[in-house]
Amino acid sequence: MSLSRVQSLRLAAVLEDCSDQLDILGHTLTVQINREQGTATAQEKARLTKLVRDCQYISQQVSTLHVELEEKQSFSSVQQVVGEVKKKKVDENKRRELMRELEVRRQRLLRQKDEVQQKVEKLQVMDRLSRDMKYQLNLQSSKLANKNKIVEKKLELKLEQTQKENSQAEKLLEDQLQMLHKQLKDERRVHEESETFLQNQLKELQEQLQQWQQSTKQMLQKKEQQLNSLCCKRTLNLDRLTDMKRKFKEMEQVVMEDREEQERLRQQQEEARAATKLQAWWRGCMVRRGLGSFKKAEDDKKGKKKKEGKKKKK
């Protein structure tokens, strides 16, 4: 969104002040870290260091926005940064959940692998036992061959009985070995199926992630369009307000001029009335005292009165 030159300059001034305040805050935190080098705990140092990094990052973004406002009269970089931060947070949360699930499955597979390994070790022990038993059997048969011929038949009977028992034991061991091999095959098959299932799940999760990203992108576009429309409405309202203010100032100026004109006419009327009253008072004083032109008229009256008195005496 583009702004007017005056709005851009105002915002640029505010951002420059914010950048200076952030630089001061970062310098203050650095000095505090250096002072508390020996006394502060590791957690406190990490918190102060994180605050310094945040101040530097915000200062850099404010400087970028300041340059953009001065050159382009817009603030699209803020929207881009906000979108990137939101996207990073969403991706980080999804990645953590996926890694947690994969770790659980890996632990489960490791436990299954350990169980299979233990069973294989048991089979190996049983194989060694069968070999030992065969060795002992051969050793006993060689000893029996060296005995007297008298007890040869008895020994042969005992040997046959022992061989039967050994054959039964070997058969039992072979059956157990086959069973263990079968279980091992089943475990391998289950492992392969589990691996295939996990791969399918991973693909599904990746597809869901792509769908979520697309929906998030569409939502952001809609929000940007709404923001642009709101900004346009705000600009129109500001223009209307400016026009109304200008008209109000003009009407106020006309009213003030009319008031001044009425006040001036009122003062002139009052001055005229005062002058009329003053002239009437002065004329009355002159008439009563016979001053000026009113004195001649009085002398003429007195002369007429004297002439009339003389005529009467005659």
C-alpha positions as CSV (number, residue, x, y, z in Angstrom):
1,M,0.0,0.0,0.0
2,S,1.3,3.4,-1.0
3,L,1.0,6.4,1.4
4,S,1.1,10.2,0.8
5,R,4.4,12.0,1.1
6,V,3.3,13.7,4.3
7,Q,2.2,10.4,5.9
8,S,5.4,8.8,4.8
9,L,7.5,11.6,6.3
10,R,5.5,11.4,9.6
11,L,5.9,7.6,9.8
12,A,9.6,7.9,8.9
13,A,10.1,10.3,11.7
14,V,8.4,8.1,14.2
15,L,10.3,5.0,13.0
16,E,13.6,6.9,13.2
17,D,12.8,7.8,16.8
18,C,11.9,4.2,17.5
19,S,15.2,3.1,15.9
20,D,17.1,5.5,18.2
21,Q,15.3,4.2,21.3
22,L,16.0,0.6,20.3
23,D,19.7,1.4,19.8
24,I,19.8,3.1,23.2
25,L,18.0,0.0,24.8
26,G,20.5,-2.4,23.1
27,H,23.4,-0.4,24.3
28,T,22.0,-0.3,27.8
29,L,21.5,-4.1,27.8
30,T,25.0,-4.6,26.6
31,V,26.4,-2.5,29.3
32,Q,24.3,-4.3,31.9
33,I,25.6,-7.7,30.6
34,N,29.2,-6.5,30.9
35,R,28.6,-5.2,34.4
36,E,26.9,-8.5,35.6
37,Q,29.5,-10.7,34.0
38,G,30.6,-12.3,37.3
39,T,27.4,-12.1,39.3
40,A,24.5,-12.8,37.0
41,T,23.3,-16.4,36.4
42,A,23.5,-18.2,33.1
43,Q,19.7,-17.9,32.6
44,E,19.8,-14.1,33.2
45,K,22.7,-13.7,30.8
46,A,20.9,-15.7,28.1
47,R,17.7,-13.6,28.6
48,L,19.7,-10.4,28.3
49,T,21.5,-11.7,25.2
50,K,18.2,-12.7,23.6
51,L,16.8,-9.2,24.3
52,V,19.9,-7.6,22.7
53,R,19.4,-9.8,19.6
54,D,15.7,-9.0,19.5
55,C,16.5,-5.3,19.7
56,Q,19.0,-5.6,16.9
57,Y,16.5,-7.5,14.7
58,I,13.7,-5.0,15.4
59,S,16.0,-2.1,14.7
60,Q,17.1,-3.6,11.4
61,Q,13.4,-4.2,10.4
62,V,12.6,-0.6,11.4
63,S,15.5,0.8,9.4
64,T,14.4,-1.2,6.4
65,L,10.8,0.1,6.8
66,H,12.2,3.6,7.2
67,V,14.1,3.4,4.0
68,E,11.1,1.9,2.2
69,L,8.8,4.7,3.5
70,E,11.3,7.4,2.3
71,E,11.9,5.8,-1.1
72,K,8.6,4.1,-2.1
73,Q,6.0,5.6,0.4
74,S,4.8,2.0,1.3
75,F,5.2,-0.5,4.1
76,S,5.1,-3.8,2.2
77,S,8.2,-5.1,3.9
78,V,6.4,-5.2,7.3
79,Q,3.7,-7.4,5.8
80,Q,6.3,-9.7,4.3
81,V,8.2,-10.0,7.6
82,V,4.9,-10.7,9.4
83,G,4.0,-13.4,6.9
84,E,7.5,-14.9,7.1
85,V,7.4,-15.0,10.9
86,K,3.9,-16.6,10.9
87,K,5.0,-19.2,8.3
88,K,8.2,-20.0,10.2
89,K,6.2,-20.5,13.4
90,V,3.7,-22.8,11.7
91,D,6.5,-24.8,9.9
92,E,8.4,-25.0,13.2
93,N,5.4,-26.3,15.1
94,K,4.6,-28.9,12.4
95,R,8.2,-30.0,12.2
96,R,8.4,-30.4,15.9
97,E,5.2,-32.5,16.0
98,L,6.5,-34.6,13.1
99,M,9.9,-35.1,14.7
100,R,8.2,-36.1,18.0
101,E,6.1,-38.6,16.3
102,L,9.0,-40.0,14.3
103,E,11.1,-40.3,17.5
104,V,8.3,-42.2,19.2
105,R,8.1,-44.6,16.3
106,R,11.9,-44.9,16.2
107,Q,12.0,-45.8,19.9
108,R,9.3,-48.4,19.3
109,L,11.3,-50.0,16.4
110,L,14.4,-50.0,18.5
111,R,12.5,-51.9,21.3
112,Q,11.3,-54.4,18.7
113,K,14.8,-54.7,17.3
114,D,16.1,-55.4,20.9
115,E,13.5,-58.0,21.4
116,V,14.4,-59.7,18.1
117,Q,18.1,-59.5,19.0
118,Q,17.4,-61.2,22.4
119,K,15.5,-64.0,20.7
120,V,18.4,-64.5,18.2
121,E,20.8,-64.7,21.2
122,K,18.6,-67.3,22.8
123,L,18.6,-69.3,19.6
124,Q,22.4,-69.1,19.5
125,V,22.7,-70.3,23.1
126,M,20.4,-73.2,22.4
127,D,22.5,-74.1,19.3
128,R,25.6,-74.1,21.4
129,L,23.9,-76.3,24.0
130,S,22.9,-78.8,21.3
131,R,26.5,-78.9,20.1
132,D,27.7,-79.5,23.6
133,M,25.3,-82.2,24.1
134,K,26.4,-83.9,20.8
135,Y,30.0,-83.6,21.9
136,Q,29.2,-85.1,25.3
137,L,27.3,-87.9,23.5
138,N,30.3,-88.7,21.3
139,L,32.5,-88.7,24.3
140,Q,30.3,-91.1,26.3
141,S,30.1,-93.4,23.3
142,S,33.9,-93.6,23.0
143,K,34.2,-94.4,26.7
144,L,31.5,-97.1,26.5
145,A,33.4,-98.7,23.6
146,N,36.4,-99.2,25.8
147,K,34.6,-101.1,28.5
148,N,34.3,-104.8,28.9
149,K,32.4,-106.9,26.4
150,I,30.3,-108.2,29.3
151,V,28.6,-104.9,29.8
152,E,28.6,-104.1,26.1
153,K,25.1,-105.1,25.5
154,K,23.8,-103.2,28.6
155,L,25.8,-100.2,27.4
156,E,24.4,-100.6,23.9
157,L,20.9,-100.6,25.3
158,K,21.7,-97.6,27.4
159,L,23.3,-96.0,24.4
160,E,20.3,-96.7,22.3
161,Q,18.0,-95.2,25.0
162,T,20.3,-92.2,25.4
163,Q,20.4,-91.8,21.6
164,K,16.6,-91.9,21.5
165,E,16.4,-89.3,24.2
166,N,19.0,-87.2,22.5
167,S,17.2,-87.5,19.2
168,Q,14.0,-86.4,20.9
169,A,15.8,-83.5,22.5
170,E,17.4,-82.6,19.1
171,K,14.1,-82.9,17.4
172,L,12.6,-80.7,20.1
173,L,15.4,-78.2,19.8
174,E,15.1,-78.3,16.0
175,D,11.4,-77.6,16.3
176,Q,12.1,-74.7,18.7
177,L,14.7,-73.4,16.3
178,Q,12.3,-73.6,13.3
179,M,9.7,-71.8,15.4
180,L,12.2,-69.1,16.3
181,H,13.2,-68.7,12.6
182,K,9.6,-68.4,11.8
183,Q,9.1,-65.8,14.5
184,L,12.2,-64.0,13.2
185,K,10.7,-64.0,9.7
186,D,7.4,-62.7,11.1
187,E,9.3,-60.0,13.0
188,R,11.1,-59.0,9.8
189,R,7.9,-58.9,7.9
190,V,6.2,-56.8,10.6
191,H,9.3,-54.5,10.5
192,E,9.0,-54.1,6.8
193,E,5.3,-53.4,7.0
194,S,5.8,-50.9,9.8
195,E,8.5,-49.2,7.7
196,T,6.1,-49.1,4.7
197,F,3.3,-47.8,6.9
198,L,5.6,-45.1,8.3
199,Q,6.7,-44.0,4.8
200,N,3.0,-43.8,3.7
201,Q,2.2,-41.8,6.7
202,L,5.1,-39.5,6.0
203,K,3.9,-38.9,2.5
204,E,0.4,-38.2,3.7
205,L,1.8,-35.7,6.3
206,Q,3.8,-34.0,3.5
207,E,0.7,-33.7,1.4
208,Q,-1.3,-32.3,4.3
209,L,1.5,-29.9,4.9
210,Q,1.4,-28.7,1.3
211,Q,-2.4,-28.3,1.5
212,W,-2.1,-26.4,4.8
213,Q,0.5,-24.1,3.2
214,Q,-1.7,-23.5,0.2
215,S,-4.7,-22.7,2.4
216,T,-2.6,-20.4,4.6
217,K,-1.4,-18.6,1.5
218,Q,-4.9,-18.2,0.2
219,M,-6.0,-16.9,3.6
220,L,-3.1,-14.4,3.7
221,Q,-4.1,-13.2,0.2
222,K,-7.7,-12.7,1.3
223,K,-6.6,-10.8,4.5
224,E,-4.3,-8.6,2.3
225,Q,-7.2,-7.8,0.0
226,Q,-9.3,-6.9,3.0
227,L,-6.5,-4.8,4.4
228,N,-6.1,-3.0,1.1
229,S,-9.9,-2.3,0.9
230,L,-9.9,-1.0,4.5
231,C,-6.9,1.2,3.7
232,C,-8.7,2.6,0.6
233,K,-11.8,3.4,2.7
234,R,-9.7,5.0,5.3
235,T,-8.0,7.2,2.7
236,L,-11.4,8.2,1.3
237,N,-12.7,9.0,4.8
238,L,-9.6,11.1,5.5
239,D,-10.1,13.0,2.3
240,R,-13.7,13.6,3.2
241,L,-12.7,14.7,6.7
242,T,-10.1,17.1,5.2
243,D,-12.7,18.6,2.9
244,M,-15.2,19.0,5.7
245,K,-12.5,20.7,7.9
246,R,-11.7,23.1,5.0
247,K,-15.4,23.9,4.6
248,F,-15.8,24.3,8.3
249,K,-12.8,26.8,8.4
250,E,-14.3,28.7,5.5
251,M,-17.7,28.9,7.2
252,E,-16.1,29.8,10.5
253,Q,-14.1,32.6,8.7
254,V,-17.3,33.9,7.1
255,V,-19.1,33.9,10.4
256,M,-16.2,35.7,12.1
257,E,-16.1,38.4,9.3
258,D,-19.9,38.8,9.6
259,R,-19.5,39.3,13.4
260,E,-16.7,41.8,12.9
261,E,-18.9,43.7,10.4
262,Q,-21.9,43.7,12.8
263,E,-19.6,44.8,15.6
264,R,-18.2,47.6,13.5
265,L,-21.7,48.8,12.4
266,R,-22.8,48.7,16.0
267,Q,-19.9,50.8,17.1
268,Q,-20.6,53.3,14.3
269,Q,-24.2,53.5,15.4
270,E,-23.2,54.0,19.0
271,E,-20.7,56.7,18.0
272,A,-23.4,58.4,15.8
273,R,-25.9,58.4,18.7
274,A,-23.2,59.7,21.1
275,A,-22.3,62.4,18.6
276,T,-26.0,63.4,18.2
277,K,-26.4,63.5,22.0
278,L,-23.3,65.6,22.4
279,Q,-24.4,68.0,19.7
280,A,-27.8,68.3,21.3
281,W,-26.3,69.0,24.7
282,W,-23.9,71.5,23.2
283,R,-26.6,73.3,21.3
284,G,-28.7,73.4,24.5
285,C,-25.8,74.9,26.4
286,M,-25.2,77.5,23.7
287,V,-28.9,78.4,23.6
288,R,-29.2,78.7,27.4
289,R,-26.1,80.8,27.6
290,G,-26.6,82.7,24.4
291,L,-23.4,81.8,22.8
292,G,-22.5,82.1,19.2
293,S,-25.3,82.6,16.7
294,F,-27.9,82.2,19.5
295,K,-26.5,85.4,21.1
296,K,-27.5,87.6,18.1
297,A,-31.0,86.3,18.1
298,E,-31.3,87.2,21.8
299,D,-30.0,90.7,21.2
300,D,-32.5,91.2,18.4
301,K,-35.3,90.2,20.8
302,K,-34.1,92.6,23.5
303,G,-33.9,95.4,20.9
304,K,-37.5,94.8,19.8
305,K,-38.7,94.7,23.4
306,K,-37.0,98.1,24.1
307,K,-38.6,99.7,21.0
308,E,-42.0,98.5,21.9
309,G,-41.6,99.9,25.5
310,K,-40.6,103.4,24.1
311,K,-43.6,103.4,21.8
312,K,-45.9,102.7,24.7
313,K,-44.4,105.5,26.8
314,K,-45.1,108.0,24.1
